[in-house]
């Protein structure tokens, strides 16, 4: 039985970076599945995959429209039907830094084989070479992301899947909390083994405060963050501290970019849609932010 399959999901990737992602993972897994969300540069993606296809089997799935996180569900169904033991999820810009990254993570699974572990996260921040237990209220790990996570496929056979109506942001929070509610633990390996970028880091100088560095996301992404995190807060799946931290920090970044009206509209729509239960893709509701 093949042990590890890597899923790399893409949408308009930077091709040189994507090539580095493929190069960093091909020696560490048994198969790679690239699932593309209707990228305009798909031919470039396909060309890169063919270049590495001699050393490992790389399957490319091209979707005709951008389905967001639903693309990962499609790939998960493919994986469970073929009996892989572990599933590694990578974003299009997540580069493994160590040639033995997955070997080290598999050793943790083996060492704790009598414990129901659902996933082990590989971090892009140095937190020390130790293993941390993660839960929805963990003060050490303020968020869990799909990218760089090695998932035990046993937790998928009960029907666990990603919440597709979220489309993008916060679907990872929901997925891993559901995993824990199903009786599986989630862990974090603290050694930095991945290069990954969360949003755009911007630096501003504020009066009486000095320079601050915050993460900027475009208004439409702020809408998804607010809408989906509000739903998670109402369901008890996210800490209130983290909820308000996200709400304020991303809003501040938009204000500093002088996108005040867009920020207010994204915030208002996100809250209203969360309380009304309107999910899916923003454009379906004919709103522009």
C-alpha positions in Angstrom: 0.0 0.0 0.0 1.3 3.5 -0.9 1.8 5.5 2.3 1.7 9.3 1.5 0.0 11.2 -1.2 0.4 15.0 -1.5 -2.4 17.2 -2.6 -1.4 20.6 -4.0 -4.3 22.9 -4.8 -3.7 25.8 -7.1 -5.4 29.0 -8.5 -3.3 31.4 -10.6 0.0 30.2 -9.0 3.4 32.0 -9.5 4.9 29.3 -11.7 8.5 29.6 -10.5 7.3 29.2 -6.9 5.0 26.4 -7.8 8.0 24.6 -9.4 9.9 24.9 -6.1 6.9 23.4 -4.2 6.8 20.4 -6.5 10.6 20.0 -6.3 10.5 20.0 -2.5 7.9 17.3 -2.1 8.5 14.7 -4.9 11.2 12.9 -3.0 9.1 12.7 0.2 5.8 11.2 -1.0 4.6 8.2 -3.1 2.3 10.3 -5.4 1.3 13.9 -6.0 -2.1 15.2 -7.0 -2.3 18.7 -8.3 -5.9 20.0 -8.4 -6.3 23.3 -10.2 -9.1 25.8 -9.6 -9.5 27.1 -13.2 -6.2 28.9 -13.5 -5.5 31.0 -16.6 -1.9 29.7 -16.5 -2.9 26.0 -16.4 -0.7 25.1 -19.3 2.3 26.3 -17.3 1.2 24.1 -14.3 0.9 21.1 -16.5 4.3 21.7 -18.1 6.0 21.8 -14.6 4.2 18.6 -13.5 5.3 16.8 -16.7 8.9 17.8 -15.9 8.8 16.0 -12.6 6.6 13.1 -13.7 9.6 10.9 -14.5 10.6 10.6 -10.8 7.1 10.2 -9.3 3.5 9.8 -10.4 1.9 13.2 -10.6 -1.8 13.4 -11.5 -3.3 16.8 -12.5 -7.0 17.5 -12.1 -8.2 20.6 -13.9 -11.5 22.1 -12.7 -13.5 24.3 -15.1 -14.4 26.8 -12.4 -12.9 28.0 -9.1 -14.5 25.8 -6.4 -12.4 27.0 -3.6 -11.9 24.5 -0.8 -14.3 22.0 -2.5 -11.3 21.2 -4.7 -9.7 19.5 -1.6 -12.8 17.4 -1.0 -12.6 16.1 -4.6 -9.0 15.2 -4.1 -9.8 13.6 -0.7 -12.4 11.3 -2.3 -9.7 10.3 -4.9 -7.3 9.5 -2.1 -9.6 7.4 0.1 -10.7 5.3 -2.8 -7.1 4.3 -3.5 -6.2 3.4 0.1 -3.4 5.8 1.0 -2.5 5.9 4.7 -1.6 9.6 4.9 -2.5 12.7 3.0 -0.3 15.8 2.9 -2.0 19.1 1.9 0.2 21.9 0.4 -0.7 25.3 -0.9 0.7 26.5 -4.2 3.4 28.5 -2.4 4.3 26.1 0.5 7.8 24.9 0.1 9.2 22.1 2.3 12.6 23.1 3.7 13.9 19.8 4.9 14.4 16.7 2.7 13.3 14.6 5.6 10.2 16.6 6.7 7.7 13.9 6.1 10.0 11.2 7.5 10.2 13.2 10.8 6.4 13.6 11.0 5.9 9.9 10.2 8.2 9.0 13.1 5.8 11.0 15.4 2.8 9.0 14.1 4.7 5.8 14.7 5.8 6.8 18.2 2.3 7.7 19.2 0.6 4.8 17.2 -1.7 3.9 20.1 -3.1 7.4 20.2 -5.9 8.4 17.7 -4.0 11.2 15.9 -5.9 12.7 13.0 -3.3 15.3 11.8 0.1 16.7 12.5 0.8 20.2 11.4 4.2 21.3 10.0 4.9 24.9 11.0 6.4 27.8 9.0 7.4 29.4 12.3 10.2 28.1 14.6 8.6 27.0 17.9 11.2 24.5 19.0 11.8 20.9 18.2 9.0 19.4 20.1 5.4 18.3 19.6 2.5 20.4 20.8 -1.1 19.3 21.4 -3.5 21.6 19.6 -7.2 22.4 20.4 -9.6 25.2 19.6 -8.5 27.2 22.7 -4.7 26.6 22.3 -2.9 29.8 23.3 0.3 28.7 21.6 -1.1 27.9 18.2 -3.6 30.7 17.3 -4.6 29.1 14.0 -4.4 25.9 12.1 -4.0 25.9 8.3 -4.4 23.2 5.7 -1.0 23.7 4.1 1.8 21.6 5.6 -0.6 19.2 7.4 -0.2 15.4 7.2 -3.6 13.8 7.8 -4.2 10.3 8.8 -6.8 9.1 6.2 -8.5 6.9 8.8 -10.3 10.1 10.0 -11.8 10.6 6.5 -13.5 7.3 6.2 -16.3 8.4 8.6 -17.3 11.1 6.1 -15.2 14.0 7.5 -14.8 16.6 4.7 -14.1 20.3 4.3 -17.0 22.7 4.7 -17.3 23.7 1.0 -19.9 26.5 1.6 -17.1 28.5 3.3 -15.4 28.6 -0.1 -12.1 29.9 1.3 -11.1 31.3 4.7 -11.7 29.6 8.0 -12.6 26.3 6.5 -9.4 24.9 8.1 -10.6 26.0 11.6 -13.8 24.1 11.0 -12.2 21.0 9.5 -9.8 20.4 12.3 -12.3 21.2 15.1 -14.7 18.6 13.5 -11.8 16.2 13.4 -11.3 16.6 17.2 -15.0 16.3 17.8 -14.8 13.0 16.0 -12.3 11.7 18.5 -9.0 12.4 16.8 -6.2 14.6 18.2 -4.4 17.3 16.2 -0.7 18.0 16.9 1.9 20.5 15.8 5.6 19.7 15.2 7.3 22.9 16.3 10.4 22.7 14.1 10.2 25.0 11.1 10.0 22.7 8.1 8.0 24.8 5.6 8.2 28.2 3.9 4.7 29.7 3.7 3.2 33.1 3.4 -0.1 34.2 5.1 -1.4 37.2 3.4 0.7 40.3 2.5 2.9 41.7 5.3 2.8 45.5 5.4 4.7 47.9 7.6 3.2 51.3 8.7 4.4 54.1 11.0 1.7 55.3 13.4 1.8 58.5 15.4 3.0 57.9 19.1 3.3 54.2 18.4 6.0 53.8 15.8 6.2 51.1 13.1 3.8 48.1 13.1 3.7 45.1 10.8 0.3 43.7 10.0 -1.2 41.2 7.5 -3.2 42.7 4.6 -5.9 40.8 2.8 -8.1 42.2 0.0 -11.6 43.3 0.9 -13.3 40.2 -0.6 -11.1 37.9 1.5 -12.0 40.0 4.6 -15.6 39.3 3.8 -15.0 35.5 3.9 -12.9 35.8 7.1 -15.7 37.8 8.9 -18.6 35.7 7.6 -17.1 32.3 8.2 -15.4 33.1 11.5 -18.7 34.6 12.8 -20.4 31.3 12.0 -17.6 29.4 13.8 -18.0 31.7 16.8 -21.7 31.0 17.0 -21.0 27.3 16.8 -18.3 27.4 19.5 -15.5 26.4 17.1 -13.2 29.4 17.5 -12.0 31.4 20.5 -13.5 34.8 20.9 -10.1 36.3 21.4 -8.9 35.1 18.0 -12.2 36.1 16.4 -11.9 39.7 17.5 -8.2 39.8 16.8 -8.9 38.8 13.1 -11.8 41.2 12.8 -9.7 44.2 14.1 -6.3 43.5 12.6 -7.6 42.9 9.0 -9.9 45.8 9.3 -7.0 48.0 10.4 -4.9 46.9 7.5 -7.7 47.9 5.0 -8.0 51.3 6.8 -4.3 51.9 6.5 -4.6 51.1 2.8 -7.3 53.7 2.6 -10.0 51.2 1.7 -12.4 52.4 4.3 -15.7 51.9 2.4 -14.7 48.5 1.2 -13.7 47.4 4.7 -17.0 48.6 6.2 -19.0 46.9 3.4 -17.1 43.6 3.8 -17.6 43.7 7.6 -21.3 44.5 7.3 -22.0 41.9 4.6 -20.0 39.3 6.4 -21.9 39.7 9.6 -25.3 39.9 8.0 -24.7 36.8 5.8 -23.3 34.8 8.8 -26.4 35.5 10.8 -28.7 34.8 7.9 -26.9 31.6 7.0 -25.9 32.8 3.5 -22.7 31.1 2.5 -21.0 30.0 -0.8 -19.3 32.3 -3.2 -19.8 36.1 -2.7 -20.6 36.7 -6.4 -23.6 34.4 -6.2 -25.3 37.2 -4.2 -24.4 39.8 -6.8 -22.4 41.9 -4.3 -19.2 43.7 -5.2 -16.7 44.7 -2.5 
